[in-house]
Structures are given as structure tokens and as C-alpha cells.
Amino acid sequence: MFARPLQGLVDGFLDFVAGNPVFVGLVVVLLAFIFFMYLFVRRTLTGLRDGFDEGYRGK
């Protein structure tokens, strides 16, 4: 019963990807960059917090 609408949605998505490979590639690169920056900032801030915690424990 639900196979037809899902199949139509997947076919539409695949047609879009096949028709616009440059746009899809740019979106993938942009999302990968945003994810990398999130992980980088998160690691930097957690390291900064750990450094502050160690500094306060030392006094």
C-alpha cells in the first residue's frame, strides 16, 4: 500500500541527484565542512574547559 508513494519519492530524488550533480556535490561538501567545524569547535571548547578545570584544581 505504501510502496508506490515511497517509490515515487525515491525516483524523484534520484532524478534530481542525477540531473544536478554539481549542486549535490557542493551541498555534500558544505555539509561536511559544517560537520567538521562543529567537531573542531566542540573539541577546542572541551579542551579549554578541561584546562581551566586543571588550573583551578592546582591552586
C-alpha positions in Angstrom: 0.0 0.0 0.0 2.8 2.4 0.9 5.3 1.2 -1.7 4.1 3.4 -4.6 4.4 6.8 -2.9 7.8 5.9 -1.4 9.0 4.6 -4.8 7.9 7.9 -6.4 9.7 9.9 -3.8 12.9 7.9 -4.2 12.7 8.1 -8.0 12.2 11.9 -7.8 15.2 12.2 -5.5 17.4 10.1 -7.8 16.3 12.1 -10.8 17.3 15.3 -9.0 20.7 13.9 -8.0 21.4 12.6 -11.5 20.2 15.9 -13.1 22.2 18.2 -10.7 25.5 16.5 -9.8 27.4 19.7 -9.3 24.8 21.2 -6.9 24.6 18.0 -4.9 28.4 17.8 -4.7 28.5 21.4 -3.4 25.8 20.6 -0.8 27.7 17.5 0.4 31.0 19.4 0.7 29.2 22.3 2.6 27.6 19.8 5.0 30.9 18.0 5.5 32.6 21.3 6.3 29.9 22.4 8.7 30.1 19.0 10.5 34.0 19.2 10.6 33.8 22.7 12.1 31.3 21.7 14.7 33.6 18.8 15.8 36.6 21.1 15.8 35.0 23.8 17.8 33.5 21.3 20.3 36.9 19.7 20.8 38.5 23.1 21.3 36.0 24.2 23.8 36.1 21.0 25.8 39.9 21.1 25.9 39.7 24.7 27.1 37.2 23.7 29.8 39.5 20.8 30.9 42.4 23.2 31.0 40.6 25.7 33.2 39.4 22.8 35.5 43.0 21.6 35.9 44.2 25.1 36.6 41.7 25.6 39.3 42.4 22.2 40.9 46.1 23.1 41.0 45.6 26.1 43.3 
